[in-house]
């Protein structure tokens, strides 16, 4: 008996700071590839509403036309409402359509979400490939749903949480993401600031992190472990994106790159496949990891790594200790120096709005960031994401001033500090961007930089629209 499985990337607005941005729905493509390989008689379609410019009415017509047995969507906290609306529309079309949601937000807020949205039939918690396949087989065979590890479901008036599913040990066993399901959209995926006019694509090299930063959702979602694909497999995936799908810029989505464990070998594997400085790719890394491995940074730069996002976070040792970063403030300066020495654009991630923050402490953080002098800085508000230690603490202490999940994007201030109102934190974010991207000297240096990426980013982030939007959020 054939099963018709529909994955939906719903209509949503991307954060204005990202600029002209449309990423492929990589989580759905990973799930689709695994389900396609493991289940016979499975008909799969992926609808990407952004790439196809579909509004909710148009999506409803597409769902009706496909006549799915199962509709699935996945998202972060800021996309939770849109994912729930996919389930709502599906049930409106046909109450017998099975709806399944997944991703980090729903993994943590599973019971709460099912109470709030009766249209959700199932929530796939944590790593989704095996759980989704097990669910599809159970539905087809009408077998016992309590045997599906990692599943939360509705049983009468009760919400049932099955035991967690064990993680996949060998990530090399996973199939290549199902980009073939979206070939008609491939020319539409782009990130102008990052990739210019080139085709922008995403792949993963690892899952999880063994560090336990208090504000991070990733390490807990992936079981407080770091699992990596082999350097050979990562290089094969990146080469396939380049050669078969025309990727001009690749985002390697690892939460923790780990230079020492695979940097040298990955550089060698990429070089063997003809990668050089013209094959651009990006990833994020810890300051201490970069500072400790300058040779590996150089080797990866030679095969196309021209941009790294660095988790600087803060200039306060107390802040870094409070959130279990395990890094030193001086690591950031070393890391930025190593990247600059090797021609890699250093983008610092900086966080304001910790409970002890004041106007003075945030001013010092701005001054520190300017002195650190990364090519780019992204300032964000400390955001208590569901599933983090920070969220549990904020909820327990009633710090959550804003409960609109669409605002949990790290650009909206969600909670006050001990001395600043939420509005004051929001204003401080505006001042951070204005000082880093808005002063005449820095604007001129950015706009006339020899680095094309820095030039594109300054053209966007120093623009009047960005500053206006940041100001309007106060």
VMD Tcl script that draws the C-alpha trace (Angstrom):
set ca {
  {0.00 0.00 0.00}
  {1.47 3.33 -1.08}
  {1.88 6.24 1.36}
  {1.85 9.86 0.21}
  {4.15 11.97 2.38}
  {4.19 15.74 2.06}
  {6.87 17.93 3.64}
  {6.00 21.61 3.96}
  {8.28 24.59 4.48}
  {5.57 27.10 5.42}
  {5.26 30.80 4.51}
  {7.36 32.81 6.93}
  {9.35 36.01 7.22}
  {13.11 35.81 7.60}
  {14.83 38.23 9.96}
  {15.53 41.49 8.14}
  {19.16 41.42 9.32}
  {19.77 38.51 6.94}
  {19.10 40.69 3.91}
  {18.22 39.03 0.61}
  {18.08 35.48 1.93}
  {16.38 32.21 0.97}
  {17.91 28.96 2.29}
  {16.94 25.46 1.17}
  {14.87 23.52 3.76}
  {17.70 21.19 4.69}
  {16.00 19.48 7.65}
  {13.13 18.36 5.41}
  {15.56 17.23 2.71}
  {17.47 15.08 5.22}
  {14.24 13.49 6.48}
  {12.96 13.00 2.94}
  {16.14 11.27 1.78}
  {16.08 8.84 4.70}
  {12.38 8.02 4.34}
  {12.77 7.58 0.58}
  {15.58 5.07 1.11}
  {13.97 3.09 3.91}
  {10.32 2.76 2.84}
  {9.00 1.15 -0.33}
  {5.90 2.53 -2.06}
  {6.43 5.99 -0.61}
  {5.53 9.02 -2.71}
  {7.22 12.17 -1.43}
  {6.73 15.81 -2.29}
  {8.35 18.88 -0.72}
  {6.57 22.23 -0.91}
  {8.82 25.20 -0.15}
  {6.46 28.16 0.12}
  {9.27 30.73 0.12}
  {10.95 29.41 -3.01}
  {7.62 29.07 -4.83}
  {6.13 32.35 -3.48}
  {3.11 30.57 -2.02}
  {0.84 32.22 0.53}
  {-1.44 30.26 2.85}
  {-4.27 30.10 0.30}
  {-1.95 28.78 -2.39}
  {-0.48 26.25 0.05}
  {-3.95 25.00 0.88}
  {-4.60 24.36 -2.82}
  {-1.30 22.52 -3.21}
  {-2.04 20.27 -0.23}
  {-5.49 19.51 -1.66}
  {-3.97 18.66 -5.03}
  {-1.39 16.24 -3.62}
  {-3.91 14.43 -1.38}
  {-1.30 13.41 1.23}
  {-1.67 10.73 3.85}
  {0.88 12.47 6.09}
  {1.91 16.14 6.25}
  {5.15 16.99 8.09}
  {6.83 20.28 9.02}
  {9.78 21.27 11.19}
  {10.95 24.52 12.73}
  {12.68 26.55 15.39}
  {10.86 28.47 18.12}
  {10.38 31.61 16.01}
  {8.64 29.47 13.34}
  {6.43 27.48 15.72}
  {3.21 29.28 14.82}
  {3.66 28.77 11.10}
  {4.38 25.06 11.53}
  {1.25 24.68 13.67}
  {-0.75 26.46 10.97}
  {0.37 23.84 8.45}
  {-1.26 21.22 10.68}
  {-4.38 23.36 11.03}
  {-4.78 23.80 7.27}
  {-4.19 20.11 6.63}
  {-6.96 19.11 9.03}
  {-9.26 21.71 7.48}
  {-8.74 20.05 4.10}
  {-9.21 16.52 5.41}
  {-9.44 15.52 9.07}
  {-7.92 12.13 8.17}
  {-4.61 13.65 7.07}
  {-2.00 12.72 9.66}
  {0.02 15.72 10.87}
  {3.53 15.41 12.31}
  {5.79 18.23 13.51}
  {9.41 18.13 14.58}
  {12.48 20.25 15.19}
  {14.00 21.73 18.29}
  {11.06 23.78 19.50}
  {8.49 21.01 19.28}
  {10.93 18.50 20.74}
  {11.03 20.53 23.96}
  {7.52 21.96 23.94}
  {5.83 18.76 22.77}
  {3.16 18.34 25.45}
  {2.44 22.07 25.64}
  {2.16 22.30 21.83}
  {-0.22 19.35 21.56}
  {-2.47 20.83 24.20}
  {-2.45 24.20 22.43}
  {-2.87 22.86 18.88}
  {-5.34 19.94 18.65}
  {-4.56 19.71 14.91}
  {-1.15 18.17 15.69}
  {-1.33 14.37 15.72}
  {2.33 13.54 16.36}
  {5.53 15.25 17.44}
  {8.83 13.68 16.42}
  {11.30 14.57 19.17}
  {15.05 14.91 18.72}
  {16.83 13.23 15.82}
  {14.03 12.64 13.37}
  {15.03 10.20 10.64}
  {14.44 6.87 12.35}
  {11.46 8.07 14.38}
  {9.64 9.36 11.29}
  {10.26 6.13 9.39}
  {9.14 4.03 12.37}
  {5.98 6.17 12.63}
  {5.18 5.80 8.93}
  {5.54 2.03 9.15}
  {3.40 1.88 12.29}
  {0.66 3.90 10.61}
  {0.76 1.72 7.51}
  {0.67 -1.50 9.55}
  {-1.72 -0.09 12.20}
  {0.73 -1.31 14.84}
  {1.31 -0.15 18.42}
  {2.39 3.50 18.51}
  {3.85 3.15 21.99}
  {6.73 1.21 20.41}
  {7.87 4.24 18.40}
  {10.75 5.71 20.42}
  {11.05 9.50 20.25}
  {7.35 10.04 19.57}
  {4.77 12.14 21.39}
  {1.17 11.52 20.39}
  {-2.43 11.91 21.35}
  {-4.30 8.95 22.83}
  {-7.87 9.97 23.56}
  {-7.64 12.88 25.99}
  {-4.09 12.01 27.05}
  {-0.73 13.08 25.64}
  {1.68 10.15 25.53}
  {5.46 10.65 25.52}
  {7.31 7.57 24.39}
  {10.86 7.02 25.62}
  {13.65 8.94 23.81}
  {15.21 7.37 20.74}
  {18.86 6.38 20.74}
  {21.04 8.51 18.47}
  {22.45 7.31 15.17}
  {26.04 6.30 15.88}
  {27.47 6.42 12.36}
  {26.34 9.56 10.53}
  {28.07 8.35 7.36}
  {25.17 5.89 7.03}
  {22.77 8.75 6.35}
  {21.90 9.38 2.70}
  {22.78 12.57 0.87}
  {20.00 15.17 1.44}
  {17.21 14.88 -1.13}
  {18.00 17.98 -3.16}
  {16.55 16.17 -6.18}
  {13.10 16.72 -4.66}
  {13.58 20.47 -5.10}
  {15.58 20.74 -8.32}
  {13.04 23.18 -9.77}
  {13.85 25.60 -6.94}
  {17.63 25.35 -6.83}
  {18.23 28.60 -8.73}
  {16.08 30.42 -6.17}
  {18.17 29.60 -3.08}
  {20.51 32.44 -2.26}
  {22.14 34.51 0.45}
  {23.27 37.71 -1.23}
  {25.43 38.99 1.65}
  {27.25 35.69 1.92}
  {27.30 34.23 -1.57}
  {26.72 37.19 -3.87}
  {24.86 35.97 -6.95}
  {26.06 32.38 -6.56}
  {23.82 29.42 -5.73}
  {23.70 28.98 -1.96}
  {23.40 25.50 -0.45}
  {23.69 23.87 2.96}
  {25.05 20.59 4.29}
  {25.96 19.18 7.69}
  {29.21 17.66 8.83}
  {28.29 16.86 12.42}
  {25.49 16.97 14.95}
  {25.55 18.29 18.47}
  {28.19 19.59 20.83}
  {29.81 18.34 24.02}
  {30.03 21.86 25.46}
  {27.00 22.84 27.53}
  {26.41 26.55 27.05}
  {23.42 27.61 29.14}
  {21.71 29.60 26.38}
  {22.15 27.02 23.61}
  {19.47 24.59 22.41}
  {21.79 22.47 20.29}
  {23.76 20.37 22.76}
  {20.69 19.14 24.63}
  {18.73 18.47 21.43}
  {21.51 16.17 20.21}
  {22.03 14.39 23.52}
  {25.01 16.43 24.83}
  {27.27 14.63 22.35}
  {29.26 15.56 19.27}
  {28.98 13.12 16.38}
  {30.72 13.78 13.10}
  {30.65 12.43 9.61}
  {34.06 11.34 8.40}
  {36.13 14.02 6.62}
  {35.89 11.90 3.48}
  {32.09 11.87 3.62}
  {31.89 15.63 4.33}
  {34.16 16.34 1.36}
  {32.07 14.03 -0.85}
  {28.88 15.86 0.11}
  {30.43 19.27 -0.54}
  {31.83 18.12 -3.89}
  {28.43 16.75 -4.87}
  {26.76 20.06 -4.07}
  {29.36 21.81 -6.21}
  {29.49 19.37 -9.14}
  {25.93 18.03 -9.37}
  {23.92 20.97 -8.05}
  {26.04 23.99 -8.94}
  {26.63 25.28 -5.41}
  {28.66 28.48 -5.44}
  {28.75 28.85 -1.67}
  {28.23 26.11 0.95}
  {27.21 26.61 4.58}
  {28.54 23.76 6.71}
  {25.98 23.87 9.53}
  {28.02 22.25 12.30}
  {27.39 23.77 15.72}
  {30.90 22.85 16.81}
  {33.49 22.51 14.06}
  {36.35 20.88 16.03}
  {39.55 21.73 14.10}
  {41.72 19.35 16.08}
  {39.58 16.30 15.45}
  {39.21 16.64 11.68}
  {40.47 20.00 10.32}
  {43.67 18.74 8.72}
  {42.06 15.63 7.23}
  {39.06 17.53 5.87}
  {41.36 20.04 4.19}
  {43.25 17.17 2.54}
  {40.04 15.49 1.36}
  {38.74 18.74 -0.12}
  {42.07 19.44 -1.84}
  {41.99 15.96 -3.36}
  {38.61 16.88 -4.91}
  {39.93 20.04 -6.48}
  {38.78 22.52 -3.87}
  {40.71 25.78 -3.74}
  {40.13 29.38 -2.69}
  {37.43 29.78 -5.37}
  {35.20 27.11 -3.73}
  {33.76 29.17 -0.91}
  {32.35 27.72 2.29}
  {31.43 28.92 5.77}
  {31.12 27.44 9.25}
  {31.04 28.55 12.87}
  {33.68 27.76 15.48}
  {34.68 28.40 19.07}
  {37.30 31.01 19.87}
  {39.49 28.58 21.84}
  {39.39 26.04 19.01}
  {40.48 28.59 16.41}
  {43.19 30.02 18.67}
  {44.62 26.54 19.30}
  {44.73 25.42 15.66}
  {46.20 28.11 13.40}
  {47.71 25.51 11.03}
  {44.34 23.86 10.43}
  {42.74 27.28 9.86}
  {45.35 27.97 7.17}
  {44.84 24.60 5.47}
  {41.06 25.04 5.32}
  {41.40 28.62 4.05}
  {43.47 27.25 1.14}
  {40.55 25.04 0.05}
  {37.84 27.68 0.25}
  {36.94 28.45 3.87}
  {36.79 32.23 3.59}
  {34.36 33.07 6.40}
  {33.87 31.93 9.99}
  {31.30 32.88 12.60}
  {33.07 33.10 15.96}
  {31.20 32.80 19.26}
  {32.82 35.74 21.08}
  {29.63 36.28 23.13}
  {30.91 38.74 25.74}
  {33.89 40.57 27.23}
  {32.96 39.51 30.76}
  {34.66 36.44 32.28}
  {31.70 36.25 34.67}
  {29.26 36.00 31.77}
  {31.31 33.30 30.05}
  {31.52 31.36 33.31}
  {27.83 31.84 34.14}
  {26.82 30.29 30.83}
  {29.39 27.49 30.90}
  {31.21 28.66 27.78}
  {34.52 27.15 28.84}
  {36.40 29.90 26.98}
  {38.53 32.83 28.07}
  {38.04 36.42 26.96}
  {41.59 36.46 25.56}
  {40.74 33.51 23.26}
  {38.60 35.85 21.15}
  {41.48 38.21 20.39}
  {43.72 35.29 19.43}
  {41.00 33.76 17.25}
  {40.29 36.96 15.33}
  {44.03 37.40 14.79}
  {44.43 33.87 13.45}
  {41.53 34.32 11.03}
  {42.81 37.67 9.76}
  {46.30 36.27 9.31}
  {44.85 33.63 6.99}
  {42.49 35.86 5.04}
  {39.36 34.38 6.63}
  {36.58 36.88 7.32}
  {35.96 36.97 11.06}
  {32.33 37.47 12.07}
  {31.90 37.85 15.82}
  {28.68 36.85 17.55}
  {28.11 39.10 20.57}
  {25.34 38.83 23.19}
  {23.77 41.59 25.27}
  {21.01 41.40 27.89}
  {22.35 39.07 30.57}
  {20.74 39.60 33.96}
  {23.65 41.65 35.29}
  {23.92 43.86 32.21}
  {23.70 47.64 32.66}
  {24.04 50.56 30.27}
  {27.67 50.79 31.33}
  {28.47 47.09 30.86}
  {26.92 47.06 27.38}
  {28.86 50.21 26.49}
  {32.08 48.43 27.52}
  {31.06 45.42 25.41}
  {30.59 47.69 22.39}
  {34.00 49.26 22.97}
  {35.55 45.82 23.35}
  {33.98 44.65 20.09}
  {35.22 47.72 18.22}
  {38.70 47.19 19.65}
  {38.59 43.48 18.77}
  {37.87 44.66 15.22}
  {36.34 41.64 13.51}
  {35.29 42.33 9.92}
  {31.68 41.87 10.99}
  {29.81 41.72 14.28}
  {26.33 40.35 14.85}
  {24.83 41.57 18.10}
  {21.96 39.60 19.62}
  {19.73 39.74 22.67}
  {20.12 36.93 25.17}
  {17.10 34.80 24.30}
  {15.66 32.10 26.58}
  {14.86 29.38 24.04}
  {12.62 26.53 25.24}
  {14.77 23.57 26.18}
  {17.66 25.61 27.56}
  {18.78 26.09 31.13}
  {18.26 29.81 30.59}
  {14.60 29.28 29.63}
  {13.92 27.16 32.70}
  {15.50 29.80 34.92}
  {13.67 32.67 33.22}
  {10.33 30.91 33.44}
  {10.88 29.99 37.08}
  {11.75 33.59 37.96}
  {9.07 35.17 35.76}
  {11.51 37.09 33.60}
  {9.69 36.34 30.33}
  {8.17 39.69 29.39}
  {7.46 38.68 25.81}
  {5.81 35.31 25.17}
  {5.25 35.81 21.43}
  {7.29 32.93 20.02}
  {7.75 34.71 16.69}
  {9.99 37.17 18.56}
  {12.38 34.45 19.79}
  {14.83 35.27 16.99}
  {17.62 36.83 19.08}
  {16.89 40.28 17.63}
  {13.94 40.95 19.94}
  {14.57 41.56 23.63}
  {12.50 38.97 25.49}
  {13.33 39.78 29.10}
  {14.69 42.66 31.19}
  {17.94 42.67 33.13}
  {18.18 43.45 36.83}
  {18.48 47.18 36.01}
  {17.26 47.59 32.40}
  {13.74 47.28 31.04}
  {13.15 45.13 28.00}
  {12.74 48.31 25.94}
  {16.10 49.58 27.18}
  {17.78 46.32 26.18}
  {16.19 46.68 22.74}
  {17.52 50.22 22.44}
  {20.99 49.08 23.44}
  {20.89 46.57 20.56}
  {20.15 49.41 18.16}
  {23.07 51.43 19.55}
  {25.40 48.42 19.13}
  {24.58 48.17 15.42}
  {24.68 51.92 14.92}
  {28.16 52.20 16.40}
  {29.64 49.17 14.63}
  {28.06 49.71 11.22}
  {26.95 53.34 11.30}
  {29.98 55.50 12.05}
  {31.40 57.22 8.94}
  {34.92 55.79 9.30}
  {33.73 52.18 9.66}
  {31.19 52.58 6.83}
  {33.86 53.86 4.44}
  {36.28 51.07 5.43}
  {33.52 48.51 4.90}
  {32.22 49.86 1.60}
  {35.70 50.16 0.12}
  {37.09 46.93 1.57}
  {39.05 44.64 -0.73}
  {36.98 41.77 0.72}
  {33.85 41.39 -1.41}
  {31.89 39.71 1.39}
  {32.64 42.49 3.86}
  {31.69 45.04 1.20}
  {28.33 43.34 0.57}
  {27.60 42.99 4.27}
  {28.37 46.62 5.07}
  {26.27 47.75 2.13}
  {23.33 45.94 3.73}
  {23.93 46.30 7.46}
  {24.92 49.96 7.32}
  {21.86 50.79 5.22}
  {19.07 53.06 6.39}
  {16.47 50.28 6.25}
  {18.33 48.12 8.76}
  {18.83 50.97 11.21}
  {15.21 52.05 10.76}
  {13.92 48.53 11.46}
  {16.13 48.17 14.54}
  {14.91 51.53 15.78}
  {11.26 50.54 15.22}
  {11.71 47.49 17.47}
  {12.36 49.64 20.55}
}
mol new
graphics top color blue
foreach p $ca { graphics top sphere $p radius 0.5 }
foreach p [lrange $ca 0 end-1] q [lrange $ca 1 end] { graphics top cylinder $p $q radius 0.2 }
display resetview
